[in-house]
Amino acid sequence: NQPIYQRSSCSPGRCPSPPAVDHADRKPSYELLVGSTITYICRHGYTLIPGVSPTTTCLKNFTWSAIPALCKRECSLLFGFPSIYEYSVGQQVEFQCNPGYTMWGSQRTQCWSDGTWKPPVPYCDKVCAPPPLITNGQHTGLRTELFPYGTEVKYSCATGLSLIGDESIYCTSDDGVNLTWSGPAPECRVVRCPRPVVAQGRMDVPWHTFPYGTSVQFSCNEGFVLHGNAESHCMADGTWQPALPECKPGCENSAGNTKALPGDSKTEGGIARTEQGGPGAHSALNHLPCGHSPCGQSTYKKPFRNCIVCASIHRARSLLPCYMLEHR
């Protein structure tokens, strides 16, 4: 009998399970045969160390090739315009904002081993453009570089000029997105109102010039009544508003033998009541209209012989009502 030989086949050997690597995972599909290669991927929050291969190979001695440290901690991505773009532990980042924005916080930060940035990452906020300059005036923001939301500036004029418009403006937003100033800048102009003259009247200030914004109060001389507003203001167009009042004659006493009693109105066109009778005698009251006598003085018109007039006006700004006593 001759021996029977069986052909045997050789199959590649296999390596054990690949080793674990700190902060990395193996790709899900891999082989353990000699000559096969496994690739590692760094976990979230870590990055591959530059110059290090993330692979290992199953060798003929059924071991895996040496695997150095692969992954290191990284910091989260940043927003803005940093001067460098790699965010591994220990790296520093410097920020700058776009034109029209201002930075709040530290301009420089560093990536720490716990994956955080210290100091905290700053942020950029919109700002208003510099406030407008005005001729012959200035504003309080001349030494300020940035004007964030809510910033207020106040304007003032050179000596002798009047500020026309709002004294202050502030940085605001009309649409919730863009920033703008709350209104136009004021103007500095020479504004003078003419001296307010009210015939038979007087004003409460002894001034000779009346710049924009001046307020003056008026009253009338004795025997006259104020018609209109007692106060007027110098406006930006050089006029007085409200219009100046007038002082019109009131009813005066031109007879020495009449007696004044408290009673009805004594202003021109009003009604005065007269009591007829001799000294110590009283009769029914008559209502007499107040008018002008031929000589121009105010008297009470009455179809009687005797001239019945109002009592003397008291020395006061407001006129008091009066009764008139007629003597036969």
Secondary structure, DSSP 8 states (H G I E B T S, - for coil): -------------B-------TTEEE-SS---BTT-EEEEEE-TTEEE-TT---EEEB-TTS-B------EEEB-----S--S----BTT-EEE----TTEEEES-SEEEE-TTS-EES---EEEEEE------TTEEETTTT-S-EETT-EEEEEE-TT-EEES-SEEEEE-SSSSS-EESS---EEE--EE-----TTEEES---S-EETT-EEEEEE-TTEEEES-SEEEE-TTS-EES---EEEEB-----TT--EES-S--BTT-EEEEEESSTT----EEEEEEEE-TTS-EEE--SSSS-B------SSSS----EEEE--
